[in-house]
Amino acid sequence: MTPLRSFGDSASVGAARPSAFDAKHRPDPALIDTCVHCGFCLPSCPTYVLWGEEMDSPRGRIYLMKAGIEGRAEMTPAFVKHFDACLGCMACVTSCPSGVQYAPLIEATRGQIERRHPRPALDRLFRGAIFALFPYPNRLRFVLAPLVVLGPVARWVARTWTPNPERRTTNGERRTTNDQRRTSFAVRLHSLLALAPKVTWASLFSPAPSRAAAVGARRMTVGLLTGCVQRLVFPKVNAATMNVLSAEGCDQHRGDDLHRERDPKGRLDGGDQSPAREHEEDEVNSGGLDGRQHQCDSQPGQPGILPEPVHVASSY
C-alpha cells in the first residue's frame, strides 16, 4: 500500500516545512484545537452537501488551517480553492456542539490568502470589480437598476443557456477539471445571471427609517446595520428586524446611515482585513454608541471583529 501523505505534501513525510501562514493575524491555534472533528457541521455546510468533498466542509477547512500552521500544507491553488468556496454563511456555527468559532478562523485565513497567494489576472479583475461595487450601496444601486426591467430576461437566459466548462489543450484534447469549472469566465457569468436578484424601484430607492422607537419601556439603544447588499435586495429582512427590536424595547439608530461609506465590512469576508477592521470600529462609534449600548447586524452569519465593550447581535 502507498503510505498516506499530508495535504499538499510532495516531498517526504518527515521533511520539515515552514508554515503556510505568516505571523500577522494567522488562524489562532487555540481556536483550531476546539474542533473535535465530530462531523456535526457537515450536513449544515452548503458546499459539502453540494460536492461531498471533505476539504469543502468546515471540518476539512479547519484541518487545512492546522496543516498550514504546522507546515504540512503549502498555500497552493489546491489549498486556496477550498477557502474560496466557503460561503461564510456560518451555518456550521449553530450546529457545532463544541462551540468552535469558525468566523475568526476563516477571516484570518482569507486575510493570509489575500496577502500571500498570487492570483491570475482574470481572477484579480473579477474580485476587484466585486469589491468596487458590492460594498458600496450607491454604486450598486445604479448597477442593479436595469434588473427592474431586465431581471426576468437575465433569469431566462440563465435557464436556457448552459456554458460549456470544457477547454481544449493545444493538441485538441478536452480538459474538464473542477478548477476550470470554478474559474471559467463563462461559468461565472452564468452564475451571475442565474442569481440575478428580483429588485424593485422601491427596494432600490426607498431607504429604511433612520430611527425607530421602542414599543413600551425602552430597554436599550441599538445601532442597526442594514447591510450593503441587503438594504437594496432584501429590505424586508431589515424591516422585520426593526419590528422585532421595537417589540423587544429597543430604540434603533441606523448605524450605516450615520457612517458614510468608506471601506466596508464586505472586504473582511474577502480577506482585506485592515480597512475592514477600521471601518467596523468606526461603525461602533457612529451615532454615539458606547459600551452600554448595542450594535445589531441584521445579516446572516457571525459578526466580524469588533471592540470588546460592544455587544453584537446577529439574526439568522
C-alpha positions in Angstrom: 0.0 0.0 0.0 1.1 3.6 -0.7 1.5 5.5 2.6 -0.8 8.4 3.1 0.7 11.9 2.9 -0.4 15.2 4.3 -2.4 17.5 2.0 -0.1 19.3 -0.4 2.9 17.3 0.6 5.0 16.4 -2.4 8.3 15.6 -0.6 9.0 13.0 2.1 6.6 12.9 5.1 9.3 13.7 7.6 10.6 16.7 5.8 10.3 20.0 7.7 8.3 22.7 6.1 7.7 26.3 7.0 4.1 27.4 7.9 1.8 28.4 5.1 0.9 31.5 7.1 2.9 34.4 8.4 2.6 35.8 11.9 0.2 38.6 11.0 -3.3 37.7 12.0 -2.9 34.0 11.3 -5.6 31.5 12.4 -5.5 31.0 16.1 -4.2 27.5 17.0 -6.2 27.6 20.2 -9.5 28.1 18.3 -8.5 25.4 15.8 -7.9 23.0 18.7 -11.5 23.4 19.9 -12.7 21.4 16.9 -13.1 17.7 17.9 -13.8 16.5 14.3 -17.3 15.2 15.3 -18.8 16.0 11.9 -22.0 17.7 13.1 -21.2 20.6 10.8 -21.1 18.5 7.6 -24.9 18.4 6.8 -25.2 22.1 7.6 -22.5 23.2 5.1 -23.8 24.0 1.6 -20.5 23.3 -0.2 -20.1 19.9 1.5 -23.7 19.0 0.7 -23.2 20.0 -2.9 -19.9 18.4 -3.6 -19.4 15.8 -0.9 -15.7 16.8 -0.6 -14.3 16.7 3.0 -12.0 19.7 2.4 -15.0 21.7 1.3 -16.5 21.3 4.8 -15.8 23.3 7.9 -14.1 20.3 9.5 -11.9 19.9 6.4 -11.1 23.6 6.2 -10.1 23.7 9.9 -7.9 20.6 9.2 -6.2 22.5 6.4 -5.6 25.5 8.6 -3.9 23.3 11.2 -1.9 21.6 8.5 -0.9 25.0 7.1 0.3 26.2 10.6 2.2 23.1 11.2 3.9 23.2 7.8 2.2 20.1 6.4 0.4 22.1 3.7 1.5 24.9 1.4 -0.5 27.8 0.1 -1.1 26.3 -3.4 -4.1 26.9 -5.7 -5.4 23.5 -4.5 -5.2 24.7 -0.9 -6.7 28.1 -1.6 -9.7 26.9 -3.6 -11.3 25.2 -0.6 -11.4 28.5 1.3 -12.5 30.5 -1.7 -15.5 28.1 -2.0 -16.6 28.8 1.6 -19.8 31.0 1.6 -19.2 32.4 5.0 -22.8 31.6 6.0 -21.8 30.3 9.4 -24.5 27.7 9.4 -21.8 25.4 10.9 -21.5 27.5 14.0 -25.0 26.8 15.3 -24.7 23.1 14.6 -21.3 22.8 16.4 -21.6 21.2 19.9 -18.0 22.3 20.8 -18.7 26.0 20.1 -15.9 26.3 17.5 -15.5 30.0 16.5 -15.3 29.5 12.8 -15.8 33.2 11.8 -12.4 34.5 13.1 -10.7 31.4 11.7 -12.0 31.8 8.1 -11.4 35.6 8.3 -7.8 35.2 9.4 -7.2 32.5 6.7 -8.6 34.6 3.9 -6.5 37.6 5.1 -3.4 35.4 4.7 -4.5 34.2 1.3 -5.1 37.7 0.1 -1.6 38.8 1.1 0.4 35.7 0.3 -1.3 34.0 -2.7 -0.8 35.4 -6.2 -4.0 35.2 -8.3 -4.4 35.1 -12.1 -5.1 38.4 -13.8 -8.7 37.5 -14.7 -9.3 36.4 -11.1 -7.9 39.7 -9.8 -10.1 41.7 -12.2 -13.2 39.8 -11.2 -12.6 40.2 -7.5 -11.7 43.8 -7.9 -14.9 44.5 -9.7 -16.9 42.8 -6.9 -15.2 44.8 -4.2 -15.6 48.0 -6.2 -19.4 47.5 -6.5 -21.0 45.3 -3.9 -19.8 47.0 -0.7 -21.0 50.4 -1.9 -24.8 50.8 -2.0 -24.8 54.0 -4.0 -22.8 52.3 -6.8 -24.6 49.0 -6.6 -28.0 50.8 -6.8 -27.4 52.0 -10.3 -25.9 48.7 -11.4 -29.0 46.8 -10.2 -31.5 49.4 -11.6 -31.6 47.7 -15.1 -32.7 44.5 -13.4 -36.0 46.0 -12.5 -36.9 45.7 -16.2 -34.3 43.1 -17.5 -34.3 40.8 -14.5 -36.7 38.3 -16.0 -34.7 38.3 -19.2 -31.5 37.6 -17.3 -33.0 34.7 -15.4 -34.5 33.3 -18.7 -31.0 33.4 -20.3 -29.6 31.6 -17.3 -32.2 28.8 -17.6 -31.8 28.3 -21.3 -28.0 28.8 -21.7 -25.6 26.3 -20.1 -22.0 27.3 -20.6 -19.5 24.5 -21.6 -16.8 24.4 -18.9 -14.6 22.2 -21.1 -11.4 23.7 -22.5 -9.1 22.1 -25.1 -5.4 21.8 -24.9 -3.1 22.7 -27.7 -3.4 19.3 -29.3 -7.2 19.3 -29.2 -7.7 17.1 -26.1 -10.5 18.1 -23.8 -10.0 19.1 -20.1 -12.8 19.1 -17.6 -11.3 19.6 -14.2 -13.1 21.2 -11.3 -10.5 24.0 -11.2 -11.6 25.1 -14.8 -15.3 24.9 -13.9 -14.7 27.3 -10.9 -12.5 29.7 -12.8 -14.2 29.8 -16.2 -15.4 33.2 -17.1 -18.5 31.8 -18.8 -19.4 29.8 -15.7 -19.1 32.9 -13.6 -21.2 34.9 -16.0 -23.8 32.2 -16.0 -23.8 32.2 -12.1 -24.3 36.0 -12.0 -27.3 35.7 -14.4 -28.8 32.8 -12.5 -28.5 34.7 -9.2 -29.8 38.0 -10.5 -31.9 39.3 -7.7 -35.6 40.3 -8.0 -35.3 44.0 -7.3 -37.9 46.8 -7.5 -37.7 50.6 -7.6 -39.0 50.7 -4.1 -36.3 48.3 -2.8 -33.5 50.3 -4.6 -34.6 53.9 -3.7 -36.7 53.6 -0.5 -34.3 53.6 2.5 -35.2 52.1 5.8 -36.1 54.6 8.6 -33.1 56.2 10.2 -34.6 55.8 13.7 -37.3 53.6 15.2 -38.7 53.9 18.7 -39.2 51.1 21.2 -42.7 49.9 21.9 -43.3 50.4 25.6 -40.4 50.9 28.0 -37.0 51.4 26.4 -34.6 48.6 27.4 -31.6 49.6 25.3 -30.4 51.6 22.3 -29.3 49.6 19.2 -27.3 50.6 16.2 -28.7 48.6 13.3 -26.5 47.8 10.3 -28.7 47.2 7.3 -26.1 45.7 5.0 -24.6 46.9 1.7 -26.5 44.5 -0.5 -29.3 43.5 1.8 -30.8 47.0 2.1 -31.3 47.0 -1.7 -32.2 43.4 -2.4 -33.8 42.1 0.8 -35.2 45.2 2.5 -38.0 43.1 4.1 -35.4 41.4 6.3 -34.4 44.8 7.7 -38.0 45.8 8.2 -38.7 42.6 10.1 -35.6 43.0 12.2 -36.6 46.6 13.2 -40.1 45.4 14.1 -38.7 42.7 16.4 -36.3 45.1 18.1 -39.0 47.6 18.6 -41.2 45.0 20.2 -38.4 44.0 22.5 -38.0 47.5 23.8 -35.1 48.7 21.6 -34.6 52.3 20.4 -32.8 51.9 17.0 -30.4 54.1 15.1 -29.4 53.0 11.6 -25.6 52.9 12.1 -24.7 52.6 8.4 -26.7 55.8 7.7 -24.7 57.7 10.3 -21.4 56.4 9.0 -20.5 57.4 5.4 -19.3 54.7 3.0 -15.6 54.3 3.1 -14.2 50.8 3.4 -16.9 48.4 4.1 -17.2 45.2 6.0 -17.6 43.2 2.8 -13.8 43.5 2.4 -13.3 41.5 5.6 -15.1 38.5 4.1 -12.9 38.7 1.1 -9.6 38.9 3.1 -8.9 42.6 3.1 -8.7 42.9 6.8 -7.0 46.2 7.8 -9.5 48.7 6.2 -12.4 46.5 7.3 -11.4 46.4 10.9 -11.0 50.2 10.9 -14.5 50.5 9.3 -16.1 48.3 11.9 -14.6 50.3 14.7 -16.0 53.5 13.2 -19.4 51.9 12.8 -19.4 51.0 16.5 -18.8 54.6 17.4 -21.2 56.1 14.8 -24.3 57.6 16.5 -22.7 57.8 19.8 -22.9 54.1 20.7 -20.9 53.2 23.8 -20.3 50.1 25.9 -23.8 50.2 27.4 -25.4 50.3 24.0 -25.6 47.6 21.4 -25.0 47.1 17.7 -27.1 44.7 15.8 -26.2 43.1 12.4 -29.4 42.1 10.6 -27.5 40.0 8.1 -27.0 36.2 8.4 -23.6 35.0 9.7 -21.4 35.8 12.5 -20.3 39.4 13.1 -16.7 40.5 12.3 -14.1 41.7 14.7 -15.3 44.5 17.0 -14.1 46.1 20.2 -14.9 44.1 23.3 -17.2 46.6 25.1 -19.7 46.5 22.3 -22.2 43.6 22.2 -23.1 42.4 18.7 -26.3 40.5 17.9 -26.9 38.7 14.6 -30.3 37.4 13.4 -30.5 34.1 11.4 
